[in-house]
Amino acid sequence: MAKIFNGKKTGKLGTEKNPAVVCVQTEDRLKEVASIFEENGWQYTIGLEPDKPEDITDLERLLNPPKPQVSEKKVGRNDPCPCGSGIKHKKCCGK
């Protein structure tokens, strides 16, 4: 599901302004998840709901933050063509 930008900046996940929210099914799992948050100093809210499936996506995002994507450098019109012909890109493969 894509999020739509609403113009408001949200705080960093795991802070007082934007605590991580997780839901677990058992008391043991609650203690286990709480200890992970405490070790890292993250703010959190844990719901103990035995009827619902476990949801720890916020914790997973904190443990494995997304890596920034790096795009490949584009070939300029007047640069030599990457195919190795020695001709300018605009006259060779860049038609």
Chimera marker file (.cmm) of the C-alpha trace (Angstrom):
<marker_set name="trace">
<marker id="1" x="0.000" y="0.000" z="0.000" r="1" g="1" b="0" radius="0.5"/>
<marker id="2" x="1.489" y="3.338" z="-1.062" r="1" g="1" b="0" radius="0.5"/>
<marker id="3" x="1.406" y="6.198" z="1.403" r="1" g="1" b="0" radius="0.5"/>
<marker id="4" x="0.257" y="9.567" z="0.125" r="1" g="1" b="0" radius="0.5"/>
<marker id="5" x="2.255" y="12.607" z="1.248" r="1" g="1" b="0" radius="0.5"/>
<marker id="6" x="0.036" y="14.927" z="3.283" r="1" g="1" b="0" radius="0.5"/>
<marker id="7" x="2.555" y="17.753" z="3.766" r="1" g="1" b="0" radius="0.5"/>
<marker id="8" x="3.156" y="16.990" z="7.441" r="1" g="1" b="0" radius="0.5"/>
<marker id="9" x="6.526" y="15.641" z="8.533" r="1" g="1" b="0" radius="0.5"/>
<marker id="10" x="6.330" y="12.670" z="10.896" r="1" g="1" b="0" radius="0.5"/>
<marker id="11" x="8.984" y="12.211" z="13.535" r="1" g="1" b="0" radius="0.5"/>
<marker id="12" x="11.596" y="9.485" z="13.336" r="1" g="1" b="0" radius="0.5"/>
<marker id="13" x="10.147" y="6.083" z="14.230" r="1" g="1" b="0" radius="0.5"/>
<marker id="14" x="10.890" y="5.035" z="17.799" r="1" g="1" b="0" radius="0.5"/>
<marker id="15" x="10.983" y="8.554" z="19.249" r="1" g="1" b="0" radius="0.5"/>
<marker id="16" x="8.621" y="10.217" z="21.725" r="1" g="1" b="0" radius="0.5"/>
<marker id="17" x="6.852" y="12.041" z="18.896" r="1" g="1" b="0" radius="0.5"/>
<marker id="18" x="6.397" y="8.864" z="16.832" r="1" g="1" b="0" radius="0.5"/>
<marker id="19" x="6.672" y="5.740" z="19.024" r="1" g="1" b="0" radius="0.5"/>
<marker id="20" x="6.738" y="2.286" z="17.432" r="1" g="1" b="0" radius="0.5"/>
<marker id="21" x="3.427" y="0.444" z="17.811" r="1" g="1" b="0" radius="0.5"/>
<marker id="22" x="3.389" y="-3.357" z="17.948" r="1" g="1" b="0" radius="0.5"/>
<marker id="23" x="0.816" y="-6.001" z="18.818" r="1" g="1" b="0" radius="0.5"/>
<marker id="24" x="1.657" y="-9.403" z="20.336" r="1" g="1" b="0" radius="0.5"/>
<marker id="25" x="-0.369" y="-12.446" z="21.419" r="1" g="1" b="0" radius="0.5"/>
<marker id="26" x="1.379" y="-13.684" z="24.589" r="1" g="1" b="0" radius="0.5"/>
<marker id="27" x="2.858" y="-12.235" z="27.772" r="1" g="1" b="0" radius="0.5"/>
<marker id="28" x="6.223" y="-13.926" z="27.076" r="1" g="1" b="0" radius="0.5"/>
<marker id="29" x="6.428" y="-12.374" z="23.618" r="1" g="1" b="0" radius="0.5"/>
<marker id="30" x="5.519" y="-8.989" z="25.129" r="1" g="1" b="0" radius="0.5"/>
<marker id="31" x="8.506" y="-9.191" z="27.490" r="1" g="1" b="0" radius="0.5"/>
<marker id="32" x="10.802" y="-10.321" z="24.668" r="1" g="1" b="0" radius="0.5"/>
<marker id="33" x="9.766" y="-7.466" z="22.346" r="1" g="1" b="0" radius="0.5"/>
<marker id="34" x="9.870" y="-4.892" z="25.176" r="1" g="1" b="0" radius="0.5"/>
<marker id="35" x="13.451" y="-5.899" z="26.019" r="1" g="1" b="0" radius="0.5"/>
<marker id="36" x="14.516" y="-5.299" z="22.393" r="1" g="1" b="0" radius="0.5"/>
<marker id="37" x="13.011" y="-1.801" z="22.494" r="1" g="1" b="0" radius="0.5"/>
<marker id="38" x="14.648" y="-1.080" z="25.875" r="1" g="1" b="0" radius="0.5"/>
<marker id="39" x="18.103" y="-2.250" z="24.706" r="1" g="1" b="0" radius="0.5"/>
<marker id="40" x="18.006" y="0.169" z="21.787" r="1" g="1" b="0" radius="0.5"/>
<marker id="41" x="16.383" y="3.061" z="23.686" r="1" g="1" b="0" radius="0.5"/>
<marker id="42" x="13.373" y="3.266" z="21.351" r="1" g="1" b="0" radius="0.5"/>
<marker id="43" x="9.983" y="4.572" z="22.476" r="1" g="1" b="0" radius="0.5"/>
<marker id="44" x="7.186" y="2.048" z="21.957" r="1" g="1" b="0" radius="0.5"/>
<marker id="45" x="3.617" y="0.993" z="22.618" r="1" g="1" b="0" radius="0.5"/>
<marker id="46" x="2.815" y="-2.714" z="22.881" r="1" g="1" b="0" radius="0.5"/>
<marker id="47" x="-0.688" y="-4.131" z="22.697" r="1" g="1" b="0" radius="0.5"/>
<marker id="48" x="-1.382" y="-7.574" z="24.169" r="1" g="1" b="0" radius="0.5"/>
<marker id="49" x="-4.189" y="-9.021" z="22.056" r="1" g="1" b="0" radius="0.5"/>
<marker id="50" x="-4.411" y="-12.851" z="22.037" r="1" g="1" b="0" radius="0.5"/>
<marker id="51" x="-7.249" y="-12.845" z="19.443" r="1" g="1" b="0" radius="0.5"/>
<marker id="52" x="-5.395" y="-10.879" z="16.754" r="1" g="1" b="0" radius="0.5"/>
<marker id="53" x="-2.325" y="-11.925" z="14.732" r="1" g="1" b="0" radius="0.5"/>
<marker id="54" x="1.062" y="-10.575" z="15.821" r="1" g="1" b="0" radius="0.5"/>
<marker id="55" x="2.077" y="-7.298" z="14.148" r="1" g="1" b="0" radius="0.5"/>
<marker id="56" x="5.692" y="-6.218" z="14.725" r="1" g="1" b="0" radius="0.5"/>
<marker id="57" x="6.311" y="-4.353" z="11.447" r="1" g="1" b="0" radius="0.5"/>
<marker id="58" x="7.473" y="-1.181" z="13.253" r="1" g="1" b="0" radius="0.5"/>
<marker id="59" x="10.071" y="-3.193" z="15.185" r="1" g="1" b="0" radius="0.5"/>
<marker id="60" x="11.285" y="-4.876" z="11.985" r="1" g="1" b="0" radius="0.5"/>
<marker id="61" x="11.636" y="-1.446" z="10.308" r="1" g="1" b="0" radius="0.5"/>
<marker id="62" x="13.725" y="-0.195" z="13.241" r="1" g="1" b="0" radius="0.5"/>
<marker id="63" x="15.952" y="-3.287" z="13.247" r="1" g="1" b="0" radius="0.5"/>
<marker id="64" x="16.377" y="-3.307" z="9.427" r="1" g="1" b="0" radius="0.5"/>
<marker id="65" x="16.087" y="0.296" z="8.170" r="1" g="1" b="0" radius="0.5"/>
<marker id="66" x="15.506" y="0.639" z="4.414" r="1" g="1" b="0" radius="0.5"/>
<marker id="67" x="18.654" y="1.377" z="2.418" r="1" g="1" b="0" radius="0.5"/>
<marker id="68" x="18.624" y="4.419" z="0.116" r="1" g="1" b="0" radius="0.5"/>
<marker id="69" x="18.444" y="3.490" z="-3.549" r="1" g="1" b="0" radius="0.5"/>
<marker id="70" x="21.343" y="4.583" z="-5.727" r="1" g="1" b="0" radius="0.5"/>
<marker id="71" x="20.568" y="5.185" z="-9.377" r="1" g="1" b="0" radius="0.5"/>
<marker id="72" x="23.083" y="4.450" z="-12.093" r="1" g="1" b="0" radius="0.5"/>
<marker id="73" x="24.827" y="7.389" z="-13.705" r="1" g="1" b="0" radius="0.5"/>
<marker id="74" x="23.203" y="8.301" z="-17.012" r="1" g="1" b="0" radius="0.5"/>
<marker id="75" x="25.263" y="8.644" z="-20.163" r="1" g="1" b="0" radius="0.5"/>
<marker id="76" x="25.407" y="12.239" z="-21.395" r="1" g="1" b="0" radius="0.5"/>
<marker id="77" x="24.559" y="13.056" z="-25.011" r="1" g="1" b="0" radius="0.5"/>
<marker id="78" x="28.125" y="14.109" z="-25.809" r="1" g="1" b="0" radius="0.5"/>
<marker id="79" x="29.867" y="11.362" z="-23.813" r="1" g="1" b="0" radius="0.5"/>
<marker id="80" x="31.444" y="8.411" z="-25.652" r="1" g="1" b="0" radius="0.5"/>
<marker id="81" x="28.942" y="5.595" z="-26.181" r="1" g="1" b="0" radius="0.5"/>
<marker id="82" x="29.178" y="2.819" z="-23.553" r="1" g="1" b="0" radius="0.5"/>
<marker id="83" x="29.001" y="0.174" z="-26.307" r="1" g="1" b="0" radius="0.5"/>
<marker id="84" x="32.667" y="0.899" z="-27.045" r="1" g="1" b="0" radius="0.5"/>
<marker id="85" x="32.307" y="2.259" z="-30.583" r="1" g="1" b="0" radius="0.5"/>
<marker id="86" x="34.117" y="5.510" z="-29.717" r="1" g="1" b="0" radius="0.5"/>
<marker id="87" x="31.312" y="7.585" z="-31.276" r="1" g="1" b="0" radius="0.5"/>
<marker id="88" x="29.284" y="10.105" z="-29.257" r="1" g="1" b="0" radius="0.5"/>
<marker id="89" x="26.318" y="8.507" z="-27.529" r="1" g="1" b="0" radius="0.5"/>
<marker id="90" x="23.805" y="10.778" z="-29.331" r="1" g="1" b="0" radius="0.5"/>
<marker id="91" x="24.996" y="9.520" z="-32.756" r="1" g="1" b="0" radius="0.5"/>
<marker id="92" x="25.349" y="5.845" z="-31.792" r="1" g="1" b="0" radius="0.5"/>
<marker id="93" x="22.967" y="4.126" z="-29.337" r="1" g="1" b="0" radius="0.5"/>
<marker id="94" x="21.239" y="7.286" z="-28.063" r="1" g="1" b="0" radius="0.5"/>
<marker id="95" x="19.457" y="8.053" z="-31.358" r="1" g="1" b="0" radius="0.5"/>
<link id1="1" id2="2" r="1" g="1" b="0" radius="0.2"/>
<link id1="2" id2="3" r="1" g="1" b="0" radius="0.2"/>
<link id1="3" id2="4" r="1" g="1" b="0" radius="0.2"/>
<link id1="4" id2="5" r="1" g="1" b="0" radius="0.2"/>
<link id1="5" id2="6" r="1" g="1" b="0" radius="0.2"/>
<link id1="6" id2="7" r="1" g="1" b="0" radius="0.2"/>
<link id1="7" id2="8" r="1" g="1" b="0" radius="0.2"/>
<link id1="8" id2="9" r="1" g="1" b="0" radius="0.2"/>
<link id1="9" id2="10" r="1" g="1" b="0" radius="0.2"/>
<link id1="10" id2="11" r="1" g="1" b="0" radius="0.2"/>
<link id1="11" id2="12" r="1" g="1" b="0" radius="0.2"/>
<link id1="12" id2="13" r="1" g="1" b="0" radius="0.2"/>
<link id1="13" id2="14" r="1" g="1" b="0" radius="0.2"/>
<link id1="14" id2="15" r="1" g="1" b="0" radius="0.2"/>
<link id1="15" id2="16" r="1" g="1" b="0" radius="0.2"/>
<link id1="16" id2="17" r="1" g="1" b="0" radius="0.2"/>
<link id1="17" id2="18" r="1" g="1" b="0" radius="0.2"/>
<link id1="18" id2="19" r="1" g="1" b="0" radius="0.2"/>
<link id1="19" id2="20" r="1" g="1" b="0" radius="0.2"/>
<link id1="20" id2="21" r="1" g="1" b="0" radius="0.2"/>
<link id1="21" id2="22" r="1" g="1" b="0" radius="0.2"/>
<link id1="22" id2="23" r="1" g="1" b="0" radius="0.2"/>
<link id1="23" id2="24" r="1" g="1" b="0" radius="0.2"/>
<link id1="24" id2="25" r="1" g="1" b="0" radius="0.2"/>
<link id1="25" id2="26" r="1" g="1" b="0" radius="0.2"/>
<link id1="26" id2="27" r="1" g="1" b="0" radius="0.2"/>
<link id1="27" id2="28" r="1" g="1" b="0" radius="0.2"/>
<link id1="28" id2="29" r="1" g="1" b="0" radius="0.2"/>
<link id1="29" id2="30" r="1" g="1" b="0" radius="0.2"/>
<link id1="30" id2="31" r="1" g="1" b="0" radius="0.2"/>
<link id1="31" id2="32" r="1" g="1" b="0" radius="0.2"/>
<link id1="32" id2="33" r="1" g="1" b="0" radius="0.2"/>
<link id1="33" id2="34" r="1" g="1" b="0" radius="0.2"/>
<link id1="34" id2="35" r="1" g="1" b="0" radius="0.2"/>
<link id1="35" id2="36" r="1" g="1" b="0" radius="0.2"/>
<link id1="36" id2="37" r="1" g="1" b="0" radius="0.2"/>
<link id1="37" id2="38" r="1" g="1" b="0" radius="0.2"/>
<link id1="38" id2="39" r="1" g="1" b="0" radius="0.2"/>
<link id1="39" id2="40" r="1" g="1" b="0" radius="0.2"/>
<link id1="40" id2="41" r="1" g="1" b="0" radius="0.2"/>
<link id1="41" id2="42" r="1" g="1" b="0" radius="0.2"/>
<link id1="42" id2="43" r="1" g="1" b="0" radius="0.2"/>
<link id1="43" id2="44" r="1" g="1" b="0" radius="0.2"/>
<link id1="44" id2="45" r="1" g="1" b="0" radius="0.2"/>
<link id1="45" id2="46" r="1" g="1" b="0" radius="0.2"/>
<link id1="46" id2="47" r="1" g="1" b="0" radius="0.2"/>
<link id1="47" id2="48" r="1" g="1" b="0" radius="0.2"/>
<link id1="48" id2="49" r="1" g="1" b="0" radius="0.2"/>
<link id1="49" id2="50" r="1" g="1" b="0" radius="0.2"/>
<link id1="50" id2="51" r="1" g="1" b="0" radius="0.2"/>
<link id1="51" id2="52" r="1" g="1" b="0" radius="0.2"/>
<link id1="52" id2="53" r="1" g="1" b="0" radius="0.2"/>
<link id1="53" id2="54" r="1" g="1" b="0" radius="0.2"/>
<link id1="54" id2="55" r="1" g="1" b="0" radius="0.2"/>
<link id1="55" id2="56" r="1" g="1" b="0" radius="0.2"/>
<link id1="56" id2="57" r="1" g="1" b="0" radius="0.2"/>
<link id1="57" id2="58" r="1" g="1" b="0" radius="0.2"/>
<link id1="58" id2="59" r="1" g="1" b="0" radius="0.2"/>
<link id1="59" id2="60" r="1" g="1" b="0" radius="0.2"/>
<link id1="60" id2="61" r="1" g="1" b="0" radius="0.2"/>
<link id1="61" id2="62" r="1" g="1" b="0" radius="0.2"/>
<link id1="62" id2="63" r="1" g="1" b="0" radius="0.2"/>
<link id1="63" id2="64" r="1" g="1" b="0" radius="0.2"/>
<link id1="64" id2="65" r="1" g="1" b="0" radius="0.2"/>
<link id1="65" id2="66" r="1" g="1" b="0" radius="0.2"/>
<link id1="66" id2="67" r="1" g="1" b="0" radius="0.2"/>
<link id1="67" id2="68" r="1" g="1" b="0" radius="0.2"/>
<link id1="68" id2="69" r="1" g="1" b="0" radius="0.2"/>
<link id1="69" id2="70" r="1" g="1" b="0" radius="0.2"/>
<link id1="70" id2="71" r="1" g="1" b="0" radius="0.2"/>
<link id1="71" id2="72" r="1" g="1" b="0" radius="0.2"/>
<link id1="72" id2="73" r="1" g="1" b="0" radius="0.2"/>
<link id1="73" id2="74" r="1" g="1" b="0" radius="0.2"/>
<link id1="74" id2="75" r="1" g="1" b="0" radius="0.2"/>
<link id1="75" id2="76" r="1" g="1" b="0" radius="0.2"/>
<link id1="76" id2="77" r="1" g="1" b="0" radius="0.2"/>
<link id1="77" id2="78" r="1" g="1" b="0" radius="0.2"/>
<link id1="78" id2="79" r="1" g="1" b="0" radius="0.2"/>
<link id1="79" id2="80" r="1" g="1" b="0" radius="0.2"/>
<link id1="80" id2="81" r="1" g="1" b="0" radius="0.2"/>
<link id1="81" id2="82" r="1" g="1" b="0" radius="0.2"/>
<link id1="82" id2="83" r="1" g="1" b="0" radius="0.2"/>
<link id1="83" id2="84" r="1" g="1" b="0" radius="0.2"/>
<link id1="84" id2="85" r="1" g="1" b="0" radius="0.2"/>
<link id1="85" id2="86" r="1" g="1" b="0" radius="0.2"/>
<link id1="86" id2="87" r="1" g="1" b="0" radius="0.2"/>
<link id1="87" id2="88" r="1" g="1" b="0" radius="0.2"/>
<link id1="88" id2="89" r="1" g="1" b="0" radius="0.2"/>
<link id1="89" id2="90" r="1" g="1" b="0" radius="0.2"/>
<link id1="90" id2="91" r="1" g="1" b="0" radius="0.2"/>
<link id1="91" id2="92" r="1" g="1" b="0" radius="0.2"/>
<link id1="92" id2="93" r="1" g="1" b="0" radius="0.2"/>
<link id1="93" id2="94" r="1" g="1" b="0" radius="0.2"/>
<link id1="94" id2="95" r="1" g="1" b="0" radius="0.2"/>
</marker_set>
